Amino acid sequence: MGIKAQAPIGIFDSGIGGLTVAKEVKKLLPDEQLIYFGDTAHLPYGDKSTAAIQAYSVKIADVLIKENCKLILIACNSASAAAFELVKAYVATKAHVFNVIDPVVNYLREVHAGQRVGLIGTKQTISSGVYLQKINDLDVGIVLKSLATPLLAPMIEEGFHNENISKEIIASYLSQPALKNIQALVLGCTHYPLIKKQIHAFYEEEIDLIDASETVARSVASFLGYHQLLAKKVSGMEDRFLVSDYTVSFEETTKLFFGKQIKLQKYPLWE
């Protein structure tokens, strides 16, 4: 592969929730230039067909390839489940491709073999059964208990994640029989790191909370290090944040996910 270490890392999501992943990548790899693409014109992917998600994902991968990205990270559970293999085949040798599911599954294999593990996520992620299939394929005795928690992402997007109402919604989901006696919980949506504190409080910090954004960032960092593809700091290389549809409220919400407000640039996919 003629992939250059100084090339940027491309990250995409159905919207701006994947900025939680971008934030963790930036924290671990401050010298890397990021190009983020949020497909805000088509969000959420959670209620789209597999074919639609695949079509969007390939178009976005095309944009990131044109930007010479050395690695493309699918920072969306729905797109990781529906389009990872297709994007990998489409990109071929032009870039490495990562998703947000495999690093979590690898972590579970190393740390939670033989245990009972919970998973919360959108309806699409849970009903796709992708985590269940990958975990069963490991054959290390992990019992996965999945629960769709569809109110959590909109609650976070609307800024209600630090209120009493969020405490009650979180407690109501986590008290479901499906999640009884688990030893670890996978946060299977890129919005959920924002409610990690409340989930920790519910469990009184007694279980391992697996934050995909941290797990994936560590995985990307070690991969780039191993393949000698870590960038050196170059001045003037700014991170760029592209969206397929721009609104002021999207830009304001970036603060939630990235920790500071960032400038979004409109890059329509269909024109």
PyMOL commands that set and color helices and strands:
alter all, ss='L'
color gray80, all
select helices_A, chain A and resi 19-28+45-47+50-66+77-91+102-111+123-128+130-138+152-157+164-174+177-179+192-202+212-226+248-258
alter helices_A, ss='H'
color red, helices_A
select strands_A, chain A and resi 9-13+34-38+71-74+96-99+116-121+143-148+184-188+208-211+240-243+265-266
alter strands_A, ss='S'
color yellow, strands_A
deselect
rebuild
show_as cartoon
